[in-house]
Amino acid sequence: MSDQTVVKKSIGRTVKAYVALTKPRVLELLLVSTVPVMFLAQGGLPDLWLVLATVIGGSLSAGSAAAFNMYLDRDIDAHMHRTENRPLVTGEITPRGALIFSWTLAVVSTVWLWFTTNWLAATLSATAIFFYVVIYTMILKRRTEQNIIWGGIAGCFPVLIGWAAVTESLDWPAFILFALIFLWTPPHYWPLSMKYKDDYEDVDVPMLGVTRNASQVGLQVILYAWATVACSLLLIPIANMGLVYGVSAAVFGGWFIYESHRLYNQAVRGNEARPMRVFHASITYLTLIFVAVAVDPLLPF
Protein backbone atom coordinates (compact mmCIF):
# COMPACT_ATOMS: atom_id res chain seq x y z
CA MET A 1 0.00 0.00 0.00
CA SER A 2 1.45 3.36 -1.05
CA ASP A 3 1.98 6.28 1.33
CA GLN A 4 -0.56 8.30 -0.66
CA THR A 5 -3.22 5.64 -0.15
CA VAL A 6 -2.49 5.53 3.58
CA VAL A 7 -2.82 9.33 3.80
CA LYS A 8 -6.14 9.28 1.92
CA LYS A 9 -7.53 6.59 4.21
CA SER A 10 -6.33 8.50 7.26
CA ILE A 11 -8.01 11.70 6.04
CA GLY A 12 -11.17 9.77 5.25
CA ARG A 13 -11.31 8.28 8.75
CA THR A 14 -10.75 11.69 10.31
CA VAL A 15 -13.51 13.31 8.26
CA LYS A 16 -15.85 10.44 9.13
CA ALA A 17 -15.01 10.86 12.81
CA TYR A 18 -15.80 14.59 12.77
CA VAL A 19 -19.07 13.90 10.99
CA ALA A 20 -19.90 11.37 13.71
CA LEU A 21 -19.45 14.15 16.29
CA THR A 22 -22.50 15.92 14.82
CA LYS A 23 -24.80 12.91 15.47
CA PRO A 24 -26.18 12.72 11.90
CA ARG A 25 -29.25 10.66 12.85
CA VAL A 26 -30.40 13.26 15.36
CA LEU A 27 -29.63 15.92 12.78
CA GLU A 28 -32.00 14.32 10.28
CA LEU A 29 -34.82 14.38 12.81
CA LEU A 30 -34.26 18.05 13.60
CA LEU A 31 -34.36 18.99 9.93
CA VAL A 32 -37.61 17.06 9.47
CA SER A 33 -39.19 19.51 11.90
CA THR A 34 -37.65 22.63 10.30
CA VAL A 35 -38.50 22.52 6.60
CA PRO A 36 -42.23 21.64 6.88
CA VAL A 37 -42.76 24.58 9.24
CA MET A 38 -41.37 26.86 6.54
CA PHE A 39 -44.11 25.63 4.18
CA LEU A 40 -46.72 26.34 6.84
CA ALA A 41 -45.31 29.78 7.60
CA GLN A 42 -45.29 30.65 3.91
CA GLY A 43 -48.73 29.18 3.31
CA GLY A 44 -47.29 27.32 0.35
CA LEU A 45 -43.92 26.79 -1.28
CA PRO A 46 -41.23 28.93 0.39
CA ASP A 47 -38.24 30.39 -1.39
CA LEU A 48 -35.96 27.43 -2.12
CA TRP A 49 -32.76 29.38 -1.43
CA LEU A 50 -34.14 30.38 1.96
CA VAL A 51 -34.95 26.73 2.72
CA LEU A 52 -31.44 25.67 1.71
CA ALA A 53 -29.83 28.44 3.77
CA THR A 54 -31.92 27.53 6.81
CA VAL A 55 -31.13 23.83 6.43
CA ILE A 56 -27.39 24.55 6.18
CA GLY A 57 -27.43 26.86 9.19
CA GLY A 58 -29.63 24.54 11.22
CA SER A 59 -27.41 21.56 10.41
CA LEU A 60 -24.29 23.40 11.53
CA SER A 61 -26.05 24.57 14.70
CA ALA A 62 -27.35 21.11 15.63
CA GLY A 63 -23.97 19.60 14.79
CA SER A 64 -22.28 22.08 17.11
CA ALA A 65 -24.59 21.20 20.01
CA ALA A 66 -24.02 17.47 19.43
CA ALA A 67 -20.24 17.90 19.29
CA PHE A 68 -20.23 19.92 22.52
CA ASN A 69 -22.34 17.17 24.09
CA MET A 70 -19.86 14.46 23.08
CA TYR A 71 -16.96 16.57 24.38
CA LEU A 72 -18.62 17.05 27.78
CA ASP A 73 -19.87 13.45 28.05
CA ARG A 74 -16.70 11.72 26.90
CA ASP A 75 -16.06 10.38 30.42
CA ILE A 76 -19.37 8.51 30.65
CA ASP A 77 -19.45 7.58 26.94
CA ALA A 78 -16.38 5.42 27.54
CA HIS A 79 -18.36 3.23 29.97
CA MET A 80 -21.57 2.79 27.97
CA HIS A 81 -21.97 0.09 25.30
CA ARG A 82 -24.18 2.40 23.23
CA THR A 83 -21.51 5.09 23.02
CA GLU A 84 -18.21 3.23 23.40
CA ASN A 85 -17.34 3.68 19.71
CA ARG A 86 -17.75 7.44 19.61
CA PRO A 87 -14.67 9.19 18.17
CA LEU A 88 -13.62 10.86 21.43
CA VAL A 89 -13.73 7.49 23.18
CA THR A 90 -11.75 5.64 20.53
CA GLY A 91 -9.19 8.44 20.31
CA GLU A 92 -9.80 9.23 16.64
CA ILE A 93 -10.39 12.84 17.70
CA THR A 94 -8.70 14.65 20.59
CA PRO A 95 -10.76 16.59 23.15
CA ARG A 96 -9.06 19.80 22.02
CA GLY A 97 -9.93 19.07 18.39
CA ALA A 98 -13.55 18.35 19.29
CA LEU A 99 -13.84 21.57 21.31
CA ILE A 100 -12.42 23.70 18.50
CA PHE A 101 -14.74 21.97 16.04
CA SER A 102 -17.76 22.61 18.29
CA TRP A 103 -17.03 26.31 18.71
CA THR A 104 -16.33 26.71 15.00
CA LEU A 105 -19.68 25.21 14.04
CA ALA A 106 -21.46 27.36 16.64
CA VAL A 107 -19.95 30.61 15.36
CA VAL A 108 -20.28 29.75 11.67
CA SER A 109 -23.91 28.63 12.03
CA THR A 110 -24.91 31.79 13.87
CA VAL A 111 -23.17 34.11 11.40
CA TRP A 112 -24.52 32.15 8.44
CA LEU A 113 -28.15 32.34 9.63
CA TRP A 114 -27.76 36.03 10.51
CA PHE A 115 -26.70 36.97 7.00
CA THR A 116 -28.70 34.45 4.95
CA THR A 117 -31.98 34.46 6.90
CA ASN A 118 -32.45 37.04 9.65
CA TRP A 119 -31.38 38.04 13.15
CA LEU A 120 -34.25 36.23 14.88
CA ALA A 121 -33.46 32.84 13.33
CA ALA A 122 -29.78 33.29 14.19
CA THR A 123 -30.58 34.23 17.79
CA LEU A 124 -32.89 31.26 18.21
CA SER A 125 -30.19 28.97 16.81
CA ALA A 126 -27.59 30.24 19.28
CA THR A 127 -30.12 29.88 22.12
CA ALA A 128 -30.78 26.26 21.14
CA ILE A 129 -27.06 25.46 21.32
CA PHE A 130 -26.81 27.11 24.74
CA PHE A 131 -29.85 25.24 26.04
CA TYR A 132 -28.64 21.82 24.90
CA VAL A 133 -25.04 22.28 26.02
CA VAL A 134 -25.41 24.22 29.27
CA ILE A 135 -28.94 23.57 30.56
CA TYR A 136 -29.23 19.92 29.52
CA THR A 137 -25.73 18.46 29.27
CA MET A 138 -23.93 20.43 31.97
CA ILE A 139 -26.71 21.04 34.52
CA LEU A 140 -29.64 18.62 34.20
CA LYS A 141 -28.47 15.37 32.65
CA ARG A 142 -26.53 13.96 35.61
CA ARG A 143 -28.70 15.48 38.34
CA THR A 144 -32.39 14.71 37.76
CA GLU A 145 -34.68 12.15 36.18
CA GLN A 146 -36.55 15.09 34.66
CA ASN A 147 -33.48 15.86 32.54
CA ILE A 148 -34.94 14.88 29.18
CA ILE A 149 -38.16 16.81 29.76
CA TRP A 150 -36.55 20.21 30.20
CA GLY A 151 -33.37 19.45 28.29
CA GLY A 152 -35.52 18.37 25.36
CA ILE A 153 -36.55 22.00 24.87
CA ALA A 154 -33.39 22.42 22.78
CA GLY A 155 -34.84 20.02 20.23
CA CYS A 156 -37.97 22.17 19.93
CA PHE A 157 -36.14 25.22 18.59
CA PRO A 158 -35.91 24.11 14.92
CA VAL A 159 -39.64 24.78 14.43
CA LEU A 160 -39.17 28.33 15.72
CA ILE A 161 -36.09 28.80 13.56
CA GLY A 162 -37.94 27.62 10.44
CA TRP A 163 -40.89 29.90 11.14
CA ALA A 164 -38.66 32.88 11.95
CA ALA A 165 -36.59 32.36 8.80
CA VAL A 166 -39.72 32.87 6.67
CA THR A 167 -41.60 35.53 8.65
CA GLU A 168 -38.92 37.18 10.84
CA SER A 169 -41.43 36.79 13.67
CA LEU A 170 -43.07 34.10 15.80
CA ASP A 171 -46.76 33.18 15.92
CA TRP A 172 -49.10 30.69 17.59
CA PRO A 173 -48.70 27.84 15.05
CA ALA A 174 -44.95 27.83 15.70
CA PHE A 175 -45.51 27.72 19.46
CA ILE A 176 -48.02 24.86 19.09
CA LEU A 177 -45.46 22.84 17.14
CA PHE A 178 -42.81 23.78 19.71
CA ALA A 179 -45.09 22.36 22.42
CA LEU A 180 -45.77 19.27 20.28
CA ILE A 181 -42.07 18.36 20.15
CA PHE A 182 -41.65 19.25 23.84
CA LEU A 183 -44.39 16.74 24.77
CA TRP A 184 -43.17 14.17 22.23
CA THR A 185 -39.57 14.06 23.49
CA PRO A 186 -40.17 12.11 26.76
CA PRO A 187 -42.18 9.25 25.19
CA HIS A 188 -39.57 9.18 22.43
CA TYR A 189 -36.52 9.02 24.69
CA TRP A 190 -37.74 7.19 27.80
CA PRO A 191 -38.15 3.86 25.94
CA LEU A 192 -34.49 4.25 24.91
CA SER A 193 -33.58 4.74 28.57
CA MET A 194 -35.39 1.47 29.33
CA LYS A 195 -33.42 -0.35 26.66
CA TYR A 196 -30.08 0.98 27.95
CA LYS A 197 -30.99 1.02 31.63
CA ASP A 198 -27.83 -0.81 32.69
CA ASP A 199 -25.62 1.59 30.76
CA TYR A 200 -27.13 4.67 32.39
CA GLU A 201 -27.08 3.01 35.81
CA ASP A 202 -23.39 2.17 35.48
CA VAL A 203 -22.49 5.84 34.89
CA ASP A 204 -24.96 7.26 37.47
CA VAL A 205 -27.11 9.13 34.96
CA PRO A 206 -30.64 9.22 36.44
CA MET A 207 -32.69 8.61 33.34
CA LEU A 208 -36.28 7.63 34.10
CA GLY A 209 -35.59 4.07 32.94
CA VAL A 210 -33.09 3.79 35.80
CA THR A 211 -35.01 5.48 38.62
CA ARG A 212 -38.44 3.92 37.91
CA ASN A 213 -39.60 0.41 37.10
CA ALA A 214 -40.85 -0.55 33.63
CA SER A 215 -44.55 -0.13 34.40
CA GLN A 216 -44.02 3.35 35.86
CA VAL A 217 -42.03 4.41 32.82
CA GLY A 218 -44.68 2.91 30.56
CA LEU A 219 -47.40 4.90 32.31
CA GLN A 220 -45.44 8.13 31.85
CA VAL A 221 -44.97 7.29 28.16
CA ILE A 222 -48.75 6.86 27.79
CA LEU A 223 -49.54 10.18 29.47
CA TYR A 224 -47.09 12.12 27.34
CA ALA A 225 -48.19 10.32 24.16
CA TRP A 226 -51.80 11.37 24.78
CA ALA A 227 -50.68 14.93 25.53
CA THR A 228 -48.62 14.97 22.32
CA VAL A 229 -51.55 13.90 20.16
CA ALA A 230 -53.90 16.37 21.88
CA CYS A 231 -51.41 19.15 21.19
CA SER A 232 -51.13 18.13 17.54
CA LEU A 233 -54.90 18.53 17.16
CA LEU A 234 -54.71 22.10 18.48
CA LEU A 235 -52.92 23.07 15.29
CA ILE A 236 -56.10 22.43 13.26
CA PRO A 237 -58.04 25.48 14.54
CA ILE A 238 -54.97 27.60 15.33
CA ALA A 239 -53.40 27.30 11.86
CA ASN A 240 -56.59 26.54 9.92
CA MET A 241 -55.22 23.17 8.85
CA GLY A 242 -57.09 21.12 6.28
CA LEU A 243 -58.13 17.53 5.72
CA VAL A 244 -54.67 16.08 5.10
CA TYR A 245 -53.26 17.26 8.39
CA GLY A 246 -56.43 16.52 10.37
CA VAL A 247 -56.63 12.93 9.21
CA SER A 248 -52.88 12.43 9.63
CA ALA A 249 -52.88 13.80 13.19
CA ALA A 250 -55.77 11.54 14.17
CA VAL A 251 -54.61 8.33 12.46
CA PHE A 252 -50.89 8.51 13.20
CA GLY A 253 -51.59 9.86 16.67
CA GLY A 254 -53.87 6.92 17.38
CA TRP A 255 -51.13 4.53 16.29
CA PHE A 256 -48.56 6.26 18.53
CA ILE A 257 -50.92 6.02 21.50
CA TYR A 258 -51.60 2.34 20.73
CA GLU A 259 -47.87 1.53 20.75
CA SER A 260 -47.49 3.39 24.05
CA HIS A 261 -50.30 1.38 25.67
CA ARG A 262 -48.80 -1.80 24.27
CA LEU A 263 -45.51 -1.07 26.05
CA TYR A 264 -47.28 -0.36 29.34
CA ASN A 265 -49.41 -3.51 29.12
CA GLN A 266 -46.34 -5.65 28.51
CA ALA A 267 -44.62 -4.15 31.56
CA VAL A 268 -47.64 -4.52 33.86
CA ARG A 269 -48.15 -8.15 32.89
CA GLY A 270 -44.51 -8.95 33.54
CA ASN A 271 -43.83 -9.77 29.89
CA GLU A 272 -40.62 -8.76 28.19
CA ALA A 273 -41.12 -5.14 27.20
CA ARG A 274 -40.08 -4.00 23.73
CA PRO A 275 -39.31 -0.32 24.32
CA MET A 276 -37.46 0.17 21.02
CA ARG A 277 -40.71 -0.50 19.19
CA VAL A 278 -42.13 2.66 20.76
CA PHE A 279 -38.86 4.52 20.16
CA HIS A 280 -38.94 3.80 16.43
CA ALA A 281 -42.70 4.38 16.25
CA SER A 282 -42.24 7.82 17.78
CA ILE A 283 -39.75 8.79 15.07
CA THR A 284 -42.06 7.59 12.32
CA TYR A 285 -45.00 9.40 13.94
CA LEU A 286 -43.19 12.74 14.13
CA THR A 287 -41.90 12.43 10.58
CA LEU A 288 -45.38 11.71 9.17
CA ILE A 289 -46.98 14.53 11.17
CA PHE A 290 -44.49 17.06 9.83
CA VAL A 291 -44.85 15.74 6.29
CA ALA A 292 -48.56 16.49 6.70
CA VAL A 293 -47.68 19.97 7.99
CA ALA A 294 -45.75 20.60 4.75
CA VAL A 295 -48.29 19.07 2.37
CA ASP A 296 -51.44 20.58 3.87
CA PRO A 297 -50.79 24.23 2.84
CA LEU A 298 -50.19 23.12 -0.75
CA LEU A 299 -53.68 21.64 -1.13
CA PRO A 300 -57.05 23.42 -1.41
CA PHE A 301 -58.79 21.19 1.15
NORDA-V841060 format. One line per field, one symbol per residue. phi: phi as a letter, one per 20 degrees, with the letter a starting at -180 (. if undefined). psi: psi as a letter, one per 40 degrees, with the letter a starting at -180 (. if undefined). burial: b if it has 16 or more other C-alpha atoms within 10 Angstrom, else e. Layout:
phi: ???
psi: ???
burial: ???
This chain:
phi: .ffffffffffffffffffffelgffggfffgeefgffffffmrefgffffffffffffffffffffgffffdffegfddffcfdfgfffnfcegffffffffffffffffgffeddafffffffffffgfffefefedegedbfegffeffggfefgfffffffedlbcbggffffgfgfgffgffeefgffffdgfgfffdldefgfeecfffffgfffgffffffffffffffffdlfefgfgfffffffffffgffffffffffenfffcffffgfffffgffffffffffgfedec
psi: hidddddddddddddddddddegdddddddddedddddddddfahihdddddddddddddddddddddddddeddddeehddeeeidddeedhiddddddddddddddddddddddcidddddddddddddddddcdddddedieedddddeddeeddddddddddefiiidddddddddddddddeddddddddfddddddefhfidedeiidddddddddddddddddddddddddefiaddddddddddddddddddddddddddeeihigddddddddddddddddddddddeeie.
burial: eeeeeeeeeeeeeeeebbebbbbeeebeebbbbbbbbbbbbeeebbeeebbebbbebbbbbbbbbbbbbbbbbbebbbebeebeebbbbeebbebeebbebbeebbeebbbbbbebbbbbbbebbbbbbbbbbbbbbeebbbeebebbbbbbbbbbbbbbbbbbbbbeebeebbbbbbbbbbbbbbbbbbbbbbbbbebbbeeebbbbbbeeebbbbbbbbbbbbbbbbbbbbbbbeebebbebbbebbbebbbebbbbbbbbbbbbbeeeebbbbebbebbeebbbbbbbbbbbbbeeee
